[in-house]
Structure formats: C-alpha cells, structure tokens
Amino acid sequence: MTTDAQPGELAREMVMAHRMFRREFGLAAEVVRRVAVGEVDRAGAVADHLRFIAALLHHHHAGEDDYIWPLLLERALPQANHIHDVERQHRSVDSAVQAVIDAVDAWTPRADATTRDVLARALEALSAVVGDHMDVIAAMAGGIDPKDLMLAIGMTTYEGDDETVEATMANLPPEVGPNPRATGRDAYARHAEAIYGTGTPPRSDELARSH
C-alpha cells in the first residue's frame, strides 16, 4: 500500500485473504470425506493441511485483534462500533477451530470412519462460522479509508523506539500492505502539518518539560 492508496484498496486486500479462508475451509470437509478408511498416509497429509490453514487463520485474527482493531478504536472510526462484536466472533471461531484440531488429532492415527465423520462435521461447522465472520469483516472493511488506518499507525508509532515499532510492524497482518511504517509516518506528518503547523510536533516528554 502506498501513500496515495485509493479508498477501498485495504478492503480489496482483506477480501483477497478472506476469500482464501472461505475457499480452503469450504473445501475441507469434502476432502476429509474422500479419504478412505485406513488410508493413514493420506489422512496425515490432509491433517497437515488442516493444521496449516487453522494456524493461518489464528495468526490472521491475532493480527487483527492486536493491531488493527485498537488502531480503529483509537481513531473512533464508524467501524469501531462493531469491533467488540467482531472480537466476540473471533472467540467463536477459535472454539470451532479447536474442535477441528481435536477431531484431526483423533482421526489421523487410524483414519477410521467414525472419527473421519466427526472431523467432517466439525469442519462444516467451522466453515459456517468463518463465513458469517468474514461477511461482517467485509462489511466493515468496505468503509475503511486506507488513509485513516495509515494515519492511526503513524500517530501511534510517532514516539515509539525503533525496536518496538519494527516488532509491531512485523506482526501487522498482510492486508495492511507493504511498508506501513513509512506510509503511516508520512500520513501523520501531513496531518500534523495541517493541525499543528509542523510535521514533527513536540513529543510527550517535551510537552512535560514545558509545563
């Protein structure tokens, strides 16, 4: 994402990631059902895939919870009214993911019919929860102006030390786009110039010394 990102670009990037999750979890139950009883090697390969996409979903949500939603709340954007609902949805998704992982662990060693069917049903339940959740996120994302998000990042990191800021940037989810630190810094500099008459307003310790 660049400093001249158009409104909706962030939403399109989020939609791309969310389509991936819809697709992979939507296909998962049928993939499991096609594994023949006793086909342990195939079950192991499918199990590795399921654990992989479950881990991707976990990290995706962790990034949203830790970095995206707090910034939106700080900026008091219209979407902030729905963020706590989304965080509750994350807990529901996490519960459904755990049910899938438990079912994967039970099925993989033997690849029997009973545990296979339990896993397939757990995947169907997870797919439904993920689909509902992604619908809500898509509706929220459609209204996020990338400039607002970049300004929030720049404002928040303005006084951060390099190590902390770089660690934060490394953990931002992919939909934030490339080079968020520089993009956010530039966004805040323009905003500060307009508000304070300088792109480098006094830092908090400077304000404390002046009082």
C-alpha positions as CSV (number, residue, x, y, z in Angstrom):
1,M,0.0,0.0,0.0
2,T,1.3,3.4,-0.9
3,T,0.6,6.9,0.4
4,D,-1.8,7.5,-2.5
5,A,-3.8,4.3,-1.9
6,Q,-7.4,4.7,-3.0
7,P,-10.3,4.2,-0.7
8,G,-11.3,0.6,-0.8
9,E,-7.8,-0.7,-1.5
10,L,-7.4,-2.1,2.0
11,A,-10.9,-3.6,1.7
12,R,-9.8,-5.4,-1.5
13,E,-6.7,-6.8,0.2
14,M,-8.8,-8.0,3.1
15,V,-11.3,-9.6,0.7
16,M,-8.5,-11.5,-1.0
17,A,-7.4,-13.0,2.3
18,H,-10.9,-13.7,3.4
19,R,-11.7,-15.5,0.1
20,M,-8.8,-17.7,0.7
21,F,-10.2,-18.7,4.1
22,R,-13.7,-19.3,2.7
23,R,-12.3,-21.4,-0.1
24,E,-10.0,-23.6,2.0
25,F,-12.4,-24.2,4.8
26,G,-15.3,-24.6,2.4
27,L,-13.4,-27.4,0.6
28,A,-12.1,-29.1,3.7
29,A,-15.0,-31.3,4.8
30,E,-15.3,-33.0,1.4
31,V,-11.5,-33.6,1.2
32,V,-11.7,-35.4,4.5
33,R,-14.7,-37.5,3.4
34,R,-12.8,-38.6,0.4
35,V,-10.0,-40.2,2.5
36,A,-10.7,-44.0,2.5
37,V,-10.9,-45.8,5.8
38,G,-7.4,-46.9,6.9
39,E,-5.6,-44.6,4.4
40,V,-3.3,-43.3,7.1
41,D,-0.7,-41.6,4.9
42,R,-3.4,-39.6,3.0
43,A,-5.0,-38.7,6.3
44,G,-1.7,-37.4,7.6
45,A,-1.3,-35.2,4.5
46,V,-4.8,-33.8,4.9
47,A,-4.3,-33.3,8.6
48,D,-1.1,-31.3,8.0
49,H,-3.1,-29.1,5.5
50,L,-5.9,-28.5,8.0
51,R,-3.4,-27.6,10.8
52,F,-1.7,-25.2,8.4
53,I,-4.8,-23.3,7.4
54,A,-6.0,-23.3,11.0
55,A,-2.7,-21.7,12.0
56,L,-3.0,-19.1,9.3
57,L,-6.5,-18.2,10.5
58,H,-5.3,-17.9,14.1
59,H,-2.4,-15.6,13.1
60,H,-4.7,-13.5,10.9
61,H,-7.1,-13.0,13.7
62,A,-4.4,-12.3,16.2
63,G,-3.0,-9.6,14.0
64,E,-6.5,-8.0,13.7
65,D,-7.1,-8.2,17.5
66,D,-3.6,-6.9,18.5
67,Y,-3.0,-4.2,15.9
68,I,-5.9,-3.3,13.6
69,W,-8.9,-3.0,15.9
70,P,-7.1,-1.0,18.6
71,L,-6.0,1.5,16.0
72,L,-9.5,1.8,14.6
73,L,-10.9,2.3,18.2
74,E,-8.3,4.9,18.8
75,R,-9.4,6.8,15.7
76,A,-13.0,6.4,16.7
77,L,-13.9,5.4,13.1
78,P,-17.6,4.4,12.4
79,Q,-16.5,0.7,12.2
80,A,-15.4,1.0,15.9
81,N,-19.0,0.4,17.0
82,H,-18.7,-3.2,15.6
83,I,-15.2,-4.1,16.7
84,H,-16.2,-5.7,20.0
85,D,-18.8,-7.8,18.2
86,V,-16.0,-8.9,15.8
87,E,-13.7,-9.8,18.8
88,R,-16.5,-11.9,20.2
89,Q,-16.8,-13.6,16.9
90,H,-13.1,-14.4,17.0
91,R,-13.7,-16.3,20.2
92,S,-16.4,-18.3,18.5
93,V,-14.1,-19.1,15.6
94,D,-11.3,-20.1,17.9
95,S,-13.7,-22.5,19.7
96,A,-14.7,-24.0,16.3
97,V,-11.0,-24.2,15.3
98,Q,-10.2,-26.1,18.5
99,A,-13.0,-28.6,17.8
100,V,-11.5,-29.2,14.4
101,I,-7.9,-29.6,15.8
102,D,-9.2,-32.1,18.4
103,A,-11.0,-34.0,15.7
104,V,-7.9,-34.0,13.5
105,D,-5.8,-35.5,16.3
106,A,-8.4,-38.2,16.9
107,W,-8.7,-39.1,13.2
108,T,-5.1,-39.0,11.9
109,P,-3.6,-42.1,13.6
110,R,-6.2,-44.6,12.4
111,A,-8.2,-42.8,9.6
112,D,-11.3,-44.7,10.7
113,A,-14.8,-43.8,9.5
114,T,-16.2,-42.6,12.9
115,T,-13.5,-40.0,13.6
116,R,-13.5,-39.0,9.9
117,D,-17.2,-38.2,10.1
118,V,-16.8,-36.3,13.3
119,L,-14.0,-34.2,11.7
120,A,-16.0,-33.5,8.6
121,R,-18.9,-32.2,10.7
122,A,-16.6,-30.1,12.7
123,L,-15.1,-28.6,9.5
124,E,-18.6,-27.8,8.2
125,A,-19.4,-26.0,11.5
126,L,-16.2,-24.1,11.3
127,S,-16.8,-23.2,7.6
128,A,-20.2,-21.8,8.5
129,V,-18.8,-19.7,11.4
130,V,-15.9,-18.4,9.3
131,G,-18.3,-17.5,6.5
132,D,-20.5,-15.5,8.8
133,H,-17.5,-13.8,10.4
134,M,-16.0,-12.9,7.0
135,D,-19.3,-11.3,5.9
136,V,-19.2,-9.0,8.9
137,I,-15.5,-8.1,8.4
138,A,-16.1,-7.4,4.7
139,A,-18.9,-5.0,5.5
140,M,-16.7,-3.2,8.0
141,A,-13.7,-3.2,5.6
142,G,-15.7,-1.7,2.8
143,G,-16.0,1.5,4.8
144,I,-12.4,1.8,5.9
145,D,-10.4,4.6,4.2
146,P,-6.8,3.4,4.0
147,K,-5.7,6.9,4.8
148,D,-7.4,6.7,8.2
149,L,-5.7,3.4,9.0
150,M,-2.3,4.7,7.9
151,L,-2.8,7.9,10.0
152,A,-3.7,5.8,13.0
153,I,-0.5,3.7,12.6
154,G,1.6,6.9,12.1
155,M,0.1,8.6,15.1
156,T,0.6,5.6,17.3
157,T,4.2,4.9,16.4
158,Y,5.4,8.5,16.3
159,E,7.2,8.2,19.6
160,G,8.0,4.5,19.5
161,D,11.6,3.3,19.8
162,D,12.9,1.5,16.7
163,E,12.9,-1.9,18.2
164,T,9.3,-1.7,19.4
165,V,8.0,-0.1,16.2
166,E,9.7,-2.7,14.0
167,A,8.4,-5.5,16.1
168,T,4.9,-4.1,15.8
169,M,5.3,-3.6,12.0
170,A,6.5,-7.2,11.6
171,N,3.3,-8.5,13.3
172,L,0.8,-6.5,11.3
173,P,-1.4,-8.7,9.1
174,P,-0.7,-8.8,5.3
175,E,-3.8,-6.7,4.4
176,V,-2.2,-3.6,5.9
177,G,0.1,-3.6,2.9
178,P,3.8,-3.1,2.4
179,N,6.0,-0.6,4.3
180,P,3.3,0.5,6.8
181,R,5.8,2.3,9.0
182,A,6.9,4.8,6.3
183,T,3.3,5.1,4.9
184,G,2.0,5.8,8.4
185,R,4.8,8.2,9.2
186,D,4.1,10.2,6.1
187,A,0.4,10.2,6.7
188,Y,0.9,11.6,10.3
189,A,3.4,14.2,9.1
190,R,0.8,15.6,6.6
191,H,-1.9,15.5,9.3
192,A,0.3,17.2,11.9
193,E,1.4,19.8,9.4
194,A,-2.3,20.7,8.8
195,I,-3.2,20.7,12.5
196,Y,-0.1,21.9,14.3
197,G,1.8,23.7,11.5
198,T,4.6,21.2,11.7
199,G,5.1,17.7,10.5
200,T,7.1,17.0,13.7
201,P,5.0,18.2,16.6
202,P,6.6,18.1,20.1
203,R,6.8,14.7,21.7
204,S,5.2,13.9,25.1
205,D,8.5,14.3,27.1
206,E,9.0,17.7,25.5
207,L,5.5,18.7,26.5
208,A,6.1,17.5,30.1
209,R,9.2,19.6,30.4
210,S,7.4,22.7,29.2
211,H,4.7,22.6,31.9
